[in-house]
Amino acid sequence: MLFNFSVNKIQNIYYIYKNREIEVEENVETNEIIEQEIKAKEYKETQDIIVDEDIWQIEIPKINLIAPIAEGTSQEVMLEYVGHFENTEKWEGNVGLAAHNRGFPINYFAKLKDLEIGDEIIYKTQNRVRKYKVSNIIIIEETDWSYLQKEDKNIITLITCVENKPTKRRCIQATEIKEE
């Protein structure tokens, strides 16, 4: 046998979780590591404020999506995250996001085509939560960047490929829901 370790014991290894390296002490129970290092982030919501400042994510209830966001739209970023277009805003104005929809291990925008006008999108970042309502669904050319331009109003723009049309992109825009 090539490996000599028990299922419940780990000796002198590194456990990589969410781009962090955690040194594991010799003979530590696997369950202890899971309990200590991989517990779900707990945060409390009160109106538009969330406690965990490390959260940067998008939620789309209709398609059961909760996905982490990272800066950039490179292949490296989009293999693990929804990518944020660096030339767009992170909070005020037009927030631009992109993700794969098929053909990769993680395809966060696979069901984006199922969205309809009026569907809700929830965006969380930097201790804040903003809700949007889908207001525009369009197919654009891959070279059309006009939907990512600066805006005075708060919108979110989601872009992904169109199946079997390599020069086209699906563009979903949603406008902030003003809570009264």
Secondary structure, 3 states (H helix, E strand, C coil): CCCCCCCCEECCCEEEECCEEEECCCCEEHHHHHHHHCCCCCCCEECCEECCCCCEEEEEHHHCEEEEEEEECCHHHHCCCEEECCCCCCCCCEEEEECCCCCCCCCCCCCHHHCCCCCEEEEEECCEEEEEEEEEEEEEECCCCHHHCCCCCCEEEEEEEECCEEEEEEEEEEEECCCC
